[in-house]
Every structure is written in structure tokens, then in C-alpha cells.
Amino acid sequence: MKNIGIIKMNSKGQVTIPKVFRRNIKKNEILLMIRKRNSITLRKASSKKMAEDLKLAYKTEEAWKQIEQGKFKTMKVEDFLKELKKW
């Protein structure tokens, strides 16, 4: 299983990213960490796209808040895809 790793947080709150995941991460590269309910997403944040990455992180956080508050609507797949293209 190439895409699964187990990590443990130490007493200082630090974790080590497993080697298999570090291969494409350069020293001092900036990463974004986004929490969604009980999951955490770790994503590269290139300096060229940092603003876009932060905007995505903000939108994701806001969307999860709205879902948790029941402020969402259902729609047909076709309509959803049209809305998604606007992003």
C-alpha cells in the first residue's frame, strides 16, 4: 500500500511524515494542513500558487462549516458540475 502511512504525534506535538510521502517534498517547502471534521489533508503550497491554495483552504473550511450547520442544498449532478466549473 503506497498511499497509506501511520504516524504518531510526540509530546511536543510534532509528527514525522513517512519517507514514502516525503520523496516529492523539498527541504523548507511550505505545506498546507486542512482539517475537515475528523480528517486532515496535507497539501503542497507552492509559492507561486500560495494565494490560490489559501483561498481553497478557506473555501473548504467555510463549506464544512455550512454543511455542519445544515446550510446546504441538493442539486442534480449536471447543475453541480456547472457550479463547480465556476470555481
Summary of the structure (lengths in Angstrom):
residues: 87
radius of gyration: 16.5
end to end distance: 32.8
largest distance: 48.2
contacts: 142
relative contact order: 0.09
helix: 41%
strand: 14%
